[in-house]
């Protein structure tokens, strides 16, 4: 598989999606790079010249990550395939059944998929020198199969120009008010975030919650970028699964647009 040596160079919530096989995970003489250490055979990786990442991140985030990678390794062209977690994991399983090993790495937004893939023997074990900086609870057991480096925080968001603070929903049960009919958005069901939201709220409020919520005819979207764009434009008043990281990205996007096209008056 291409670029096995470079697995672990991209630190964070990156999982190792490689052909399952026994591997020597030890790294007695790591190579010092600019800002990190690696056991990668960099020359071999540069000769192969390509990196493919499967990811659930929206394009703006993934392009930034791979841009940083290609800056560190200009001889390697990095590409990605972006799908929601459920669809991405289903694609990986189907490819493995067919003996296809396309991605060099995969980033999943649902840790249950990561654990399941480990049980299936889906990863090549590689203990990066940088894993020493991770707490034990942030790594697979045994380590070297996957690790996580971020927690997604999500909650309810609303457009303050359309919804007053007094009127805004404070709890998920507040969202069941009929006044939010056709005014609220969620992620699509194959989203890792939406799956967790469904599971947690079902535990808290019972399965009948989602039956009542469905009556509101919520709008479902693939990306939080779409959700926040609609919220800002007023097409929706409330976002049920508002990703905090997505809010920060959209806030920065708005700041840049304002600097380029300042409002008059």
N, C-alpha and C positions, 0 to 999 in steps of 0.2 A: 504494500500500500504506500502511496506517495507520502513523503514527509513524516514518516513515523518518528524520525529523529527530532522533529520540531514540536512534537506534542509536549505541552507544558510551557512553551515559550509565552503563549498568551495566558496570563494568569487571570483569575477571577472565576466567574461561574461558567467555566469551560469544561466539558466532559470529553473523555477520550473515546472516540468512536472508531475503533479499529478492528481488524479481523481478530477473532478470539484465538489465542494461541499462547503457549507457555513462553514467558520472556524473563530475562534477567533484569530485575528492576533496580539493581544496585547501580550506584554512580560514584565510584571512588575518586575520580578526577574530573570534576565539573569544570567547564570552560567559563571564564569570566567575560561577560559581554558588557555592553554599555548599560549599566543599571541592574543587571540580573545575571544569574549563573544558569548554565544549561549543560546537559549531557548530549545535546544535539550534535549530529554530524552536519555542521552548517554547510560545509563544502558540498556534501552529497545532496542536501536539501536544495541548495542553489542550483545544482546541476539538474535536478528534477524540475525546479522552477515554478511549481504550482501548489496552491493550498486551497482546499475546498472546505468551507464551514457550513454546517446545517445549523440554523438558528431560529429562535422565535422572536428575536429583537426586531423592531421596526427598522426600516432602511436607514434612517438618520443615525441611529445608534450603531448599527452594524458597520456602516460605512466609516464612521469615526474610528471604531476599533480596528478595522482592517487597514485603514489609512495609517494608523500608528504602527501597525505591524510592517507594512510595506516601506515605511520610512526607516525602520530598523533593519529590514531585509529587502533592499531595493531590487535585488535580482529575482525575487520571488513574487509572482502574481497571485494575489489572494482574491478568491471569489466566494460567494455565499448563496445559499438557497434559504429563503425565509418562508416559513409556514407557522401556523399556530401549533401549540405543543402536541395536541392529540393527533392532528394530521401528520405532523413531522414524525412522531414516534411510529405511527402506523406505516408510514413510508419506509422507515428504517427497518422495521420488522419484515415487511414484504421484500425489501431488497436483500436482506440476509437470507431469507428462505430461498431466494433465487441465486444465491452465491455472489451477490453484488456488494462490493465494499466501496461505495462512492466517497463518503465524507472522511476527511482527516480528523475533524473535530465536530462535536455537536454541543450546542448550548440549549438546554431545556428549561422551561420556566416552572416545571412541576417536578419536585424531587422524587415523587413516587415512580415516575418513568425512569429516572436515573437508577434507582434501586432495583427496579424490575429488570433493566437491561444488564445490570451486574449479575443478577441471579441467572440470567440466560447465558452468561459467559460472553457477553458482547464486547467487552473492552480488552484492550491490551494494557497490561499493567506497566506503569512508568512512574517512578517516584522522583519527581523533579526536585532539584536542590532547593527550590523556592517553597516547597511544601512545608519546610521547617517553620515558616512564618505563620502557618495556619494552625488554629487551635484544633485539638483532636476531634471535637464535635463538628468541625467544618469539613471533615474528610471522610472518605469511604473507609470501611473496615473490611479487610486490610486496606491501608492507604495505597494510593497510586492508580485507582480506577476512575474516581471522579472526586471533585471537590466543589463546594459552593462558596461564593464570595460576596453575595448580596441578598438582601431580603426585600421583597417587593411589598410596599405598604400601599394599601388601597382603601378607599372609603367613599363617602358621598361628596360630590361637588355640585355646585350650582352657579348659575350666572347671576351675579348680584345686581346687574342692571335690569333683570327681568323678575327676579325673586328676592324679596326682602329677607333680611336676617330673621325676622319674626316668623315669616311664612315658610322659610326653608326647612326641609326635613332634617330632624335631629337624629332619628333612629331609622332602622330598616322597616319597622312597622309603619312609620310615618309615610314611607313611600307607597303604601297601599291605598292612600287617599285617592279617590277617583279623579281629583283635580290634576293628577300627574298623567292622566291618560294621553298617550301620544306625545308626551313631553320628556320622557326619560330614556336613557340609553344604557346598554350593557355590552359586554364582550360576547362574541359568538361562543357557542357551547363547547367547541373544541379548544378553546383557550384554556391554558393552565390556570390562569387567574380566575376565570369564570367558574371553572370546575371546583376550585377550592371554595369560592364564594357560595356556590350551590350547596356544597357539602356542609360548610359551617352553619349557614343560615337554616338549613334543613335540621341540623342538630339543635339549634337554638329555638326555632319557631315551628318546627314540624313540617312535614311534606306539603301540608295544605298552603303554606306560605307561597310557594311558587305557582300554585294553581290560582291564587288570588292575584299575584303579581302579573300573571299572563293576561288577565283581563284588561290591564292597562295598555296592552299592545306596545311593549317597549321596542325600541329600535336596537338591533344587534349589529355590531361592527367588528371587523377583523383587528383593528388597531386602535390604541388609545389616541393616536394622532387624529384619526377620524372623529373620535368622540369629543376631543377638546376643540377641534375645528368647528364642529357643529355647536358646541356649547358657546364658544365665543361669538359665532355668527347668529346665535339665537334660534337655530333650528331645533335645538333641544334646550330645555331649561335645567335639567338635572342629569348627572352621570351617576349611575349606581356603583360602578366599579371604576372609580377614578384612581388611576395609578399616580402616586406622588412623583415618581421619576418622570412620568409623562407630563405632569404639570410643570415641572422645572424646565423641561425641554421646550414646551410651548411658551412658557414665560420668557425664555431667552429668545425664542423665535420672534415673539411680539416685540421685544426690546430692540432687536436688530431691525425689524421692519419700521419701527417708529423712528429709529436713527436715520434710516434711508429716506423715509417719507414722513417727516414730522408734521404733526397736525397744526393747522393754522389757527391763530386766535388763542 
